[in-house]
Amino acid sequence: MEGAEEGEMTRIRTTHVGSLPRPHDLLDQMKARLAGQPYDRERYDSRVRRAVRRVRARQVDCGIDIVATASSRSRASSPT
């Protein structure tokens, strides 16, 4: 806990656990991919990267200290 060395807690570091909302267009692409339907892999990968960048930025904007995606966790101060 930050501030604990002075004998007073000033802040509790925050993270979250669980799935974060995905954009509807990405969900549609994910469903098609999982169903074995044809899809544009480059477009899909690009959309996933944009969605991850956005959700990481939203976590930082909300004050989350340890941002998370499905595949990684990092300090909020890390480059996204």
C-alpha positions in Angstrom: 0.0 0.0 0.0 1.3 3.4 -0.9 1.9 5.7 2.0 2.1 2.8 4.5 5.7 3.7 5.4 4.5 6.9 7.0 2.0 5.0 9.1 -1.0 6.2 7.1 -2.5 4.5 4.1 -3.1 7.0 1.3 -3.9 4.7 -1.5 -4.8 1.1 -2.4 -3.4 -0.1 -5.7 -6.2 -1.3 -8.0 -6.7 -3.9 -10.7 -9.6 -6.0 -11.9 -10.3 -9.6 -12.8 -12.6 -10.8 -15.6 -13.6 -10.2 -19.1 -13.9 -6.7 -20.4 -16.6 -5.6 -22.9 -15.6 -6.1 -26.6 -16.9 -3.9 -29.5 -19.8 -5.5 -31.3 -18.0 -5.6 -34.6 -15.1 -7.5 -33.0 -17.6 -10.0 -31.4 -19.1 -10.6 -34.8 -15.6 -11.3 -36.3 -14.8 -13.6 -33.4 -18.0 -15.6 -33.8 -17.3 -16.1 -37.5 -13.8 -17.2 -36.9 -14.8 -19.6 -34.1 -17.5 -21.0 -36.4 -15.0 -21.8 -39.1 -16.4 -19.2 -41.4 -14.0 -17.4 -43.8 -12.6 -14.1 -42.4 -9.9 -11.6 -43.1 -7.1 -12.5 -40.7 -5.3 -9.2 -41.2 -8.4 -7.2 -40.5 -9.3 -9.4 -37.5 -5.8 -9.0 -36.0 -5.8 -5.3 -36.6 -9.2 -5.0 -34.9 -8.1 -7.0 -31.9 -5.0 -4.7 -31.5 -7.2 -1.6 -31.6 -9.6 -3.0 -29.1 -6.8 -3.9 -26.7 -5.2 -0.5 -27.0 -8.6 1.2 -26.3 -9.4 -1.0 -23.3 -6.0 -0.4 -21.8 -6.3 3.3 -22.3 -9.8 3.3 -20.6 -8.4 1.5 -17.6 -5.6 4.0 -17.2 -8.1 6.9 -17.6 -10.2 5.3 -14.8 -7.3 5.2 -12.5 -6.6 1.4 -12.6 -3.0 0.9 -11.4 -2.4 -2.5 -13.0 -4.1 -2.7 -16.3 -5.0 -6.0 -17.8 -5.9 -7.6 -21.1 -6.7 -11.2 -21.7 -3.1 -12.0 -22.3 -1.1 -9.6 -20.1 -0.9 -7.3 -17.1 1.3 -4.3 -16.7 1.7 -1.2 -14.6 -0.4 1.7 -15.7 2.7 3.7 -16.4 3.9 1.2 -19.0 3.7 2.2 -22.6 0.6 0.8 -24.4 
